[in-house]
Amino acid sequence: MGIMDQVPNTKTSASDWKSLYRIGGMAALIAGLLFRRNIAAEIGLFSQYPYPVTVSDWFALLQSNRLLGLTYLNIFDIVNYALVGLMFLALTVVLKRVNRSYMAIAMTLGLLGIAVYFASNMAFSMLSLSEQYAAATTEIQKTKLLAAGEVLLAINRFSNAGAHPGSGGYMSLLLIAFAGMITSVIMLRSDVFNRATAYVGILASAFDLAYCVAYAFMPTVDSELLAVIFIPAAGLFLMIWHIMVGWRLYQLGISSE
């Protein structure tokens, strides 16, 4: 009975991983094709509404065009990072046979970075403040709400004046970049992913890490220039990497036994 009891468990485990590969693959494909990190900037290029500069501008945009305002506040990055989290879970299972310890570190860094971003994204908080601002009847109330909005913008804003990421945005980017770099390096030793996929991931993570290092240790360099140089390049390579990884994971999900 003991041996017979173990057989269904083994089959169930294999089936569970197969499902995770498919889910992680689809999540990565959706992240790469629909909810990529630079989507707010891309939409901004074709929008008649420029990025707001002041808090009152943000409040006005959120009142006149809520969806666009939330998009500019990177609301879709929450969806993106949730999808990337599923991808990291699937990659951890696939690559743990190559190096279990480093994949555990990569997964921990990646999920921690995602959690930091979830906690620091202030899109809905800004929306709430804009609703309160619209309903405010005194100048004192409006002044307090504007001050609260300034605080929120300082927490996590890549698109604010000067392109300062804020502590939340900076830490999430740094942690996820390290996770991507570790994962991509491990891919080089794996027979599951081709080397092109690994190198694209390394390039994407390298651009993000270069931005983080330059921003922290080169204060005389214009932070907006840093963002223009490194962030779009990282976003492009990340989009390609997510698509390549997603397609391979999905293949594993429909072929694994």
N, C-alpha and C positions, 0 to 999 in steps of 0.2 A: 504493500500500500504506500510506503514511504516514497519509492521510486516513481510509482504511478502518479502520486500527488504532485511530484515535481515537474512532470511533463507539461501539464496545462499552464503552470506558472511560467515556464520557459517560452511557450508559445504566446502567452499573453504579453510577456515582456517585449518580445520581438514585434508584436503587433503594435504595442504602445510606441516604440521607437519609430516605427514606420509612419504612424500617424503624426508624430512630432516632426519628422522630416518634411512631410507634406505641408503641415501647418507653418513650420518655420520657413519653408521655401516660398509658399504663397505670401507670407508676411513680408519677406525680403523683396519679392517681386513688386508687391503693392507699394512698399516703401520707396523703391527705386523709381517706379513709373509714375505714381500718383502723389505721394506725400513726401517727396524729397525735401531736403533741408532748406534749399533756396527758393522754395515755392512762393514765399511772400515777396521776395525781391523780383521774381519773375512776373508775378501778377502786377506788381507796382509799375513795371515797365509799360504795361498796356492799360493802366488805369488812368482816368482823368483826375483822380485825387492823389496829390503828392503825399509823401510821408509827413505826418504831423510833426511840428517842431516843439510846440509847448504843450503842457498838460491840457490847457483849455482847448487846444486844437484836437487833441485826442478825444476829449469828451464830446466835442462837436461832431467828429467823424463817427464815433460810436452811436450817437443819437441819429445821425442822418443815414448812415450805411453800416449797420451793425456787423454784417458778415465781413465786409472789407476791413473794418477796424479790427476785428478779432484776427483776421488773416495777417494784417500788418503786425499784430502783437504775437505772431507765431503760434496761434492756437493749433495749427495743423502739425506743428513740431511735436505736440503731445501725442498725436496719432502716430507720427513717424517713429518716435522713440519707443512707443509701445510695440510697434511692429518689429523694430530692431531688437527689442528685448526677446521676442519670440525667436528671432533668427539666432541670437547668441545662445539661447538654450539648445536649439537644434545643433549648432556648431559644436557646442561643448560635448554633446553625446557622440558626434561623429569623430571629433579629433582627440577625445580623451585617451584613445588607444595609442596615440602618438606621444602625448605627454600629459598625463592626468593632472599633475601639479600645476603646470603653467596654464592649462585650460581652466582649472578651478580659479586661479588668480584672475584670468581674463574675464571669466563670467562674473566674478564678484565685482571687479572694477566697472564692467559694463553696466550691470544692474544697479550698482550704487550711483553711477553717473546719471542713469535714467531717472532714478528716484530723486536725485538732487534737482534735475530739470523739472520734474513734475511739481516739486515743492516750490520752485522759484518762478515758474511761469505765472505771470500775473494778468493774463488776458481777461479772465472772468472777474478778477478783483477790480480791474480798471473799468470793466463794464458796469459793475455794481456802483463804483464811485461816480461814473457818468450819470447813472440813473438818479443817484442822490443829488448830484450837482444840478440836474435839470429840475428837480423838485424843490431845491433850496429856495428859501424866500428872503434870506438876509445875506448881506455881504460877508458877515463873520462866518456863516456856514460855508459859503462858497470858498472863502480863503482857506479854511481848514481842509476842505475837500481837495483843493488844488495842491496844498502841501502834502496831503496823503498820496496824491497821484505822483508827485515828484519822488517820493520815497519808493513807490512801487517801480517807477521807471529806472531807478538806480539799482534795483535788485537783479534784473536780468533783461538787458536790452542790447541786442546787437545792431539794431537799426536806429538807435537814438543819435543825437548830435555827437559826433566824435567817434561813433561806433564802439563805445565802451561796453564790454559784455556784462559787467556786473559780476559779483562774486558767484552767484548761482550759475549763470551762463558759463563763466570761465571754468569753474570746477567740473561741471557736467561735460563740457567739451574736452577738458584735459583727461578725465577719467575714461571717457568713451574712446578717445584717441589712443590711449595706452592699451585699452582692451582690444581695439582693432589691430594695433601693431603686433601685439603678442599673438593674437589669433592668426594673422596673416603670415607671420614668421613660422609658426607651427605648420601652416598649410604647405610650406615648402618641403617639409619632411613627410607629407602625407601622399598616399597614392590615390586618394579620393578626389582631390581638387588639383587642377593643372597649375603649372607655375605662373601662367599669365594671371590667373585669379589672385594668387598670392601677391604678385608684384603690384597689381592694381590696388589691393588693400593696403600694402605697405606705403605706396605713394599717397593715398588718401590720408592715412594716419600721419604720415610725415608732414604733410602740409598743415594739418591741424596742430600737430605738436610744434611745428616751426612758429605758427602764429602765437601759441601759448607762451613759448619761450621768449619770443621777441617782445610780446606785450609786457611780460613780467620783468625782463632784464634790459630792455632798451627804451626807457621812458622818454628819451628825446625824439624818438621816431613817431611820426604822426600815426595815431592808432587807427584812424580812418584809412590811411594808406595801407597799413598792415592788413586790415580787413579786406580791402579791395584786392590785394595781392594773393593772400593765402586762402581766405574763406571760399571764394567761388571755385578755385582750383580744387580744394578739398571736396567741395560739394559735387563737382563734376565726377571726380574719381570715385566718390562714395556711391553716386547713382549707378555707375557702371559696375562697381563691386557688388552692390546689393543685387543687381540683376543677374550677374554671373553666379553669385553664391546661391541666390534663390532658385535659379533654374537647376543647378546641380543638386540642391537639397530636394527639390521636387522630384527629380529623376530618381534619387535614392528612395524616396517615399513610395514611388509606384513600382520599383524594381526589387526592393529588399524583401527578403523572405524571413 
